[in-house]
């Protein structure tokens, strides 16, 4: 017991720092490593993204308990969520809000009966295009405006779905790599309480195709 007391006394500064870091990462801001390509081209494999955990709620540290509601996710937000259905943490884009009717026809998005518009994005492509050639388009619907990746050879079996009405308190989330994303088309709607924060910047990006060397152009990049 005395030995433990001496250890805690001797290291109280370090212990306090570590506890503060745990609380900070749990309730204020965190960073996530992105190991998959479901949000390409917006988020690249190897990106370390900054997650604002105060974007929507003030939460009790180390829990999903909301102490104070600040805002709700908006269409186009890139959100991080802990999904019991997927059994993992996901990063996806908010497409359908509570009450929306959402459908997709040949990868064309329809929200409340109105089709999104599409135009060639001019995106230069990524390494995955070597094995799975794809093209890139800018998807627009109201304030929603971002690049999506569409496979030339392997369209998703769920490039057609719906229409589906988003229930109260839930959201329809999709990946920007539309033919390579496990999202609401597979897992269903995601509850508001599962969403833990909003991703808005890349902290640093390590390229797995180049021996994990940093991608200089990704440092501090804003996510749209």
N, C-alpha and C positions, 0 to 999 in steps of 0.2 A: 504493500500500500504506500509506504513512504517513497519507494522507488518510483511509483507511478506519479505521485505528487511532485517529486523532483523533476521528472521528465516533463510534465505539463507546465511546471513553472519555468523550466529552462527553455521550452519551445512555445511559449504562449503566443509570441508574435507570429510565428509561422502557422500555428494552429488557427489563430484568429483570421489570418490572411486566407487560409484554405477554406474556412467556413464562409467567409465573405464571398469567395469565388464561387462556391457551390450555390449560395443563395442568388448571387448575381446571374449565373448561367441558368438557374432554374426559373427565375421570375422576371428578369430584366432583359437580358440579351444573351444569345448563344451563337455558336457557329456550328454548321453542319457540313460534313463531308458528303458530296454527292457521288455515289458509286455507280449509278446507272444513267442511261441516256434518255429517260422518258420525258425530260423537259428540254431536250435539244431542239433548236439551236440556242434557246435563251440561256439555259444552264448547261454547261459542258461537263462531261465525265472528268472528275478530278477537281472541280471547283469546290472551294470552301466558302460557303455563303453565310452572310450575317443575318441572323434571325432576330427581329424585334419582337420580344415577348410582351411588350406593353402596347402593342398595336391595337389590341381589342379588349384586353382585360388586365386588371391587376389580380394576380393569382397568389394563393398561399404557396410559398416555396415548397418544391418537391411534390406538389399535388396538381390536380387539374381543377381545384376548387377556386371559383372566381369570387374575389372579395369585392370587386367593383367593376362594373361594365363600362368600358370606354367607347367602344364603337363596334360595328359589325363588318364582316368582310364585304367588300364591294366587287362587282364584276371586273375581272381582269387582275385582281390581286393574286400574287404568288404566295401561297400559304404552306406552312409546315404543320403536319397533324400526326398524332399518334392514333393509328387505326387498328381497333380490335379485329376488324374484318380482314385486313391485310396482314396482321400480326407483325407490323413494323411501322417505322416512321416514314411518312411519305411527303414529297414536295410536289404540289400540283397547282394548277391555275383555277380560280373560281370562274365558272362559266354560267351556271344556273343559280339564281337566288331563290329564296323561299317564295312559292307561288308561281314561279316561271314554268312555262311548258317548253320543254327542250326536245329537239329531235335532230337527227343527222341523216342526210341522204348523200351517199357517195362522198363522204367526208365534207359535205357542205353543212354548216351549222345553221339550225333554225331555232330562234328563240321567240316564243309567243307568236308563231306563225310567220315571222319575218326572217328572211335569209340574211346571213352575214355576207359581206362582199369580199372578194379576193383579188389580189394583184400580185404579180411576180415580185418577190422581195429583193432580188439581186444578191442574195446571200451567197457567199463563195463556197460553202460546203464544209464538211467535217470529215474526219478520218473514216467514220463508219460508212460513208458513201462509196468507198472502194469495194466493200463486200455487199452493200445494200444500196444501190444507186437511188437517189431521191431528188426531189425538187422542193423549193421553198417558196412559200407564199405569205403575204401579209393578210391576216384575217382582221376584218373590221366589222364591228357591230356597236353603234353608239360610241361610248368612250373606250370600248375594248379595241385595242389595236396592237398586234404583236405578230411575230413571225411564227409559222408552223412548218414542220417537216413532214413531207408525204412520200412514202416509199413508191418507187416506180415499179417494183416487182412483187412486193408482198403487202398488198393492202390488208388492213385489219379486217377480220371477219365481222367486227362490230363498227365498220365504217358506215353502216346503216343501223340506227336504233331509234326507239321512241315512236311517237311522242310520249314523253313522261312528265308528269307534273311534280315539281319539287315540293315536298311537304314542309309545313311550318317548322322552323328551327333546324332545317337541314340544307345542304348545299350540293350542287352537282359540280364535280371537279374533273378536269381533263388535263392530260399531258400535252405539251406542245409538239412532241414527236407522236403524232396522232396514230400512226400504225405500229408504234412500239411503246405503248403505255398501258399499264394496268391501273385503271382509274374507275370513275363511277360507272362506266359501261360494264365493268366486271364485278365491282364490290358494292354497287348501289350508292345511294346518297350518303353523305357524311354529316354527322351531327355537329352542330355548332360547338359543343363542348369538347370535341376531339381536336379542334383547331387551336394550336398553341402559340402561333405567331405568324408574322409576315416576313418574307425574305425580300430584301430590296437592294443588296449590294453583294458583290463577290469580294471576299477579303484577299484571297490568293488562289491561284489555280496551278495545279501540278499535272503535267501532261503524261499520262501513262504510256503513250506511244513514243515518248522521247526521254525514257529513263527517269520520269517524274521531274524533269526540269520545269522551272516556273514558266508559265505563259505570261510574258511581259504585258501584253495588251489586255489581259483580264484583271490585272491588279486594280481593285477599287471600282470595277465596272458596275454601273447601275443596271438593275434588272427591270425590264419593262414587259 
